[in-house]
């Protein structure tokens, strides 16, 4: 069973930046699409970004396009989420997730992901 450990969350002022990291255990990191989701208090979990297992395709929620960037380092088994121009609406717990099956396409549906991290809190003050 893969373990996903997020880090990098914290408190930042509006307009600031944070970089989240998600370290995955195991040796099959490059075989899986990875995604980031977030959940704000009282709201459903929502898709943020995903990177295809090939590393060549990324997709983003409309709300973060142009501000957030997902990337990965295969050598470190780590996926990143660079978040710029943060706004109070970005406040949420951010979760890293791994696709349920190897070599699967990127998806914005949480059901397509079978392994989840514990989450890291991001708070953006106005």
N, C-alpha and C positions, 0 to 999 in steps of 0.2 A: 504494500500500500504506500503510495507516494505521500510525502509530507511536504506541505507548502507553508513557508514561514514568511510573512510580510514584515516589513520594517520601513521606517522613514516618515511615518505620520507625525503630526504635531499641530501646533497652533501657529498660524501665520496671518498677517494682515492682508486685507484685500489688495490685489495687485501683485502679491508675492508669489513665490514659487516653492515647490517641494518636489522631491523625487522619491517615489516609492520603489521598494525592491521586494522581490519575491523569490526566495531561494527554494529550489525543489530538490528533494532527495532522489536517489536512484540514478540509473544510467541511460534512461530512455527519453531524456528531456527534449531532444531535437525531433522526436517523433510526434509530438503533440502540439496542437494549437493551444495557446494560452490566452486567457482573458482577464480583464479587470472589471469588476462590478462594484457598485456602491449602494448603500442603504442609509437614507436619512431617517431621523426619528419620525415615526408615524407614516412612513412611506414604504412602498414596495421596493425590493431590490431591483436595480436597474443596470443595464449594460453601460459600460464606459468605453472599452476598447478591447481589441483582440489582435493577435498576431498569428498568422497562419504557420503551420508547422514547418513550411519551407523557409519561413522568415521573410519571404518576398512580398507578402500581402498583409496590409493592416487595415482595420476599419474602426470607425469611431462613431459614437453617438453624436447626433447633431449638436447637442449642447456643449460638447467639448472640442469639436473640430477647430483646428487652428490654434488651440491653446494647449492641448495635451498631446503627448507623443509616447507610443509604446515601442519598446525595443527589447532585445534579448542578447545575452552573452552565453553562448552554448558552452564555452569552456568553464564558465562559473555556474552553469545550471540556474541561471537567474534571469528573470524578466523584470523590466523596469517600466515605470509610468512617470514620465516627466510632466509635471503640471505647472503651467505658467499662467499668469494673469488670473490668479485664483479669485473667486468671488464667494460671498457668503452662501450662495446657493450650492456651492461645491462641498459644503460641510456634510460629512457623512462618514460612516465606516466603510473603508475600501477593502474589498476582498479580491484575492488572486484565485484563479481557477484554472484547472487543466481539463482539456477536452476528454470526454468519456472514452473515446476510441482513438487509437493512433491513426495518423494520416487523415484525420477528418478535417473538413473545411471549417473555416472560421464561422462563428455564429454569434448572434446577439441574444440568443435564448439561453437562459440559465440552465434549462433542462439538457442542453448539449454538453454540459460540463459535469464531470463526475467526482472531482476532487477539489476541495476548497481549503483555503487557509483560514486562520482564526480571525483575520481582519485587523486593520490598523486605523485608528481614528485620525481624521483630518478635520480640523476646525479652522474656519476662515472668519476672522473678525472684520467688521465694517469700520 
